[in-house]
Amino acid sequence: MSAIDDLPPLREVIRRHALSARKSLGQNFLLDLNLTARIARAAAPLEQSVIVEIGPGPGGLTRALLALGARRVIAIEHDERAIPALQDISARYPDRLEIVHGDAMTFDPRPLLNGERAKIVANLPYNIATPLLINWLTTEPWPPWYDMMVLMFQREVGERIVAREDEEAYGRLGVLANWRCETKILFDIAPSAFVPPPKVTSSVVRLVPRHEPLPCDRKLLEQVAAAAFGQRRKMLRQSLKSLQADPARLAAAAGVDPTRRAETIPISGFVAMARELADIRSETRQ
């Protein structure tokens, strides 16, 4: 019996279902149910919540979410070997766990939500963690179909998500994430907590969507950030040339000198440049 329910310990579940972690799937199983419960509690309140979980594997986090009161969990699992283990959990929590055998990169959970808002809670497979996050951050319309994300990443990725100007990890991901969400690293998890242990520390990150991000065209904001950070050691007057717009005019719109570098520009500055770029392109079309 485990610390959170009367189901078998996760090591026994893995043995029973021959669930050796596969590197090709980015799998590192978190077997400490105290830690999975800590992740689940970070998404509180769980009562009456609908949770979308990606890559549940043997189901440690799934069990924690259900044991701590989530009304419904939609678990999206690509590895067919894990489905029987998840079905055992479903039998323990009747009508509260919906198992989807599919690819999270292409599967859209919204039709399963019946118009309800969800929370995304997951120990993400490392090999698709960043693309998945970008998919969720660029979803339209905004505010999105979820009202919170509690996600595990490699520590380096977590630092990039929460980074702001003048921080070493600040870049395109930080601009996009902090423009649309409030972000925070909640805690770290050591490699020794996983099977197999990864080579890096992991971080649990919470992202809460902003209902009214600073207004601008998202795609243009991404283009400006990509240009600026694509040559991050160069001044804006050089790096922004790829946008086919006057870098000095864009920098002036942000109220910054064109000799500044991307990592010194706050998100509000990137938004201002994106709005100015929209004006420039509108003028060009006239």
SULZI-V510859 format. One record per pair of residues at least 12 apart in sequence whose ideal C-beta (glycine too) atoms are under 6 Angstrom apart, sorted by the first residue. I is the first residue (numbers start at 1). J is the second residue. D is the distance in whole Angstrom. If there is no record, write none. Layout:
i->I j->J d->D
i->I j->J d->D
//
This chain:
i->2 j->33 d->5
i->3 j->33 d->5
i->4 j->33 d->5
i->4 j->37 d->6
i->4 j->64 d->6
i->4 j->67 d->4
i->5 j->63 d->6
i->5 j->67 d->5
i->7 j->92 d->6
i->10 j->31 d->4
i->10 j->58 d->5
i->10 j->60 d->5
i->13 j->58 d->5
i->13 j->85 d->5
i->14 j->58 d->5
i->17 j->84 d->6
i->17 j->85 d->5
i->19 j->58 d->5
i->19 j->81 d->6
i->21 j->196 d->6
i->25 j->79 d->6
i->26 j->125 d->3
i->26 j->126 d->4
i->26 j->127 d->4
i->28 j->194 d->4
i->28 j->198 d->5
i->29 j->57 d->5
i->29 j->58 d->6
i->29 j->195 d->5
i->30 j->60 d->6
i->30 j->123 d->6
i->30 j->194 d->6
i->31 j->195 d->6
i->32 j->193 d->5
i->33 j->60 d->6
i->35 j->193 d->6
i->36 j->60 d->4
i->36 j->61 d->5
i->36 j->64 d->4
i->37 j->64 d->4
i->39 j->204 d->6
i->40 j->64 d->4
i->40 j->65 d->5
i->40 j->68 d->5
i->42 j->150 d->5
i->42 j->186 d->5
i->43 j->119 d->5
i->43 j->121 d->5
i->43 j->150 d->4
i->46 j->68 d->5
i->46 j->69 d->5
i->46 j->70 d->5
i->47 j->69 d->5
i->48 j->71 d->5
i->49 j->70 d->5
i->49 j->119 d->6
i->50 j->72 d->5
i->50 j->116 d->5
i->50 j->118 d->4
i->51 j->65 d->5
i->51 j->70 d->5
i->51 j->73 d->5
i->51 j->119 d->5
i->51 j->121 d->5
i->52 j->74 d->5
i->52 j->109 d->5
i->52 j->118 d->5
i->52 j->120 d->5
i->53 j->73 d->6
i->53 j->75 d->5
i->53 j->121 d->6
i->53 j->122 d->5
i->54 j->76 d->5
i->54 j->104 d->5
i->54 j->122 d->4
i->54 j->124 d->6
i->55 j->125 d->5
i->56 j->75 d->4
i->56 j->77 d->6
i->57 j->82 d->5
i->58 j->85 d->5
i->59 j->85 d->6
i->59 j->86 d->5
i->59 j->89 d->5
i->61 j->123 d->6
i->62 j->75 d->6
i->62 j->89 d->6
i->63 j->89 d->6
i->66 j->93 d->5
i->66 j->96 d->6
i->72 j->96 d->6
i->73 j->97 d->5
i->74 j->98 d->5
i->74 j->109 d->6
i->74 j->112 d->6
i->75 j->99 d->5
i->76 j->100 d->5
i->76 j->102 d->6
i->76 j->104 d->5
i->76 j->107 d->6
i->78 j->103 d->5
i->83 j->101 d->6
i->86 j->99 d->5
i->105 j->128 d->6
i->110 j->145 d->5
i->117 j->147 d->5
i->118 j->146 d->5
i->119 j->148 d->5
i->120 j->146 d->5
i->120 j->149 d->4
i->121 j->150 d->5
i->122 j->151 d->6
i->123 j->152 d->4
i->124 j->151 d->6
i->124 j->152 d->6
i->126 j->154 d->6
i->129 j->153 d->5
i->130 j->157 d->6
i->137 j->176 d->5
i->137 j->180 d->6
i->143 j->209 d->5
i->143 j->211 d->5
i->144 j->209 d->6
i->148 j->208 d->5
i->149 j->207 d->4
i->150 j->206 d->5
i->151 j->205 d->6
i->152 j->202 d->5
i->152 j->204 d->5
i->153 j->203 d->6
i->154 j->200 d->5
i->155 j->201 d->4
i->155 j->203 d->5
i->158 j->185 d->5
i->158 j->203 d->3
i->158 j->205 d->5
i->160 j->173 d->5
i->160 j->174 d->6
i->161 j->177 d->5
i->161 j->183 d->6
i->161 j->205 d->6
i->162 j->183 d->5
i->162 j->185 d->6
i->165 j->264 d->6
i->165 j->266 d->5
i->166 j->264 d->6
i->170 j->263 d->5
i->171 j->229 d->5
i->172 j->225 d->4
i->172 j->226 d->6
i->172 j->229 d->5
i->175 j->225 d->5
i->175 j->267 d->6
i->175 j->270 d->5
i->178 j->267 d->6
i->179 j->213 d->5
i->179 j->267 d->5
i->180 j->210 d->6
i->180 j->213 d->5
i->181 j->207 d->4
i->181 j->208 d->6
i->181 j->209 d->5
i->182 j->208 d->5
i->183 j->207 d->5
i->184 j->206 d->5
i->185 j->203 d->5
i->185 j->205 d->5
i->186 j->204 d->5
i->186 j->206 d->6
i->187 j->204 d->6
i->188 j->201 d->5
i->188 j->203 d->5
i->189 j->202 d->5
i->214 j->271 d->4
i->216 j->271 d->5
i->216 j->274 d->4
i->216 j->275 d->5
i->217 j->278 d->6
i->220 j->274 d->4
i->220 j->277 d->5
i->220 j->278 d->6
i->221 j->274 d->4
i->224 j->270 d->6
i->224 j->273 d->5
i->224 j->274 d->5
i->225 j->270 d->6
i->227 j->239 d->6
i->227 j->240 d->5
i->227 j->242 d->5
i->227 j->243 d->5
i->228 j->262 d->4
i->229 j->262 d->5
i->232 j->262 d->5
i->235 j->259 d->5
i->236 j->251 d->5
i->236 j->258 d->5
i->236 j->260 d->6
i->237 j->258 d->4
i->245 j->277 d->6
i->245 j->280 d->5
i->250 j->273 d->4
i->250 j->276 d->5
i->253 j->272 d->5
i->253 j->273 d->6
i->253 j->276 d->4
i->254 j->269 d->4
i->254 j->272 d->4
i->254 j->273 d->5
i->256 j->269 d->6
//
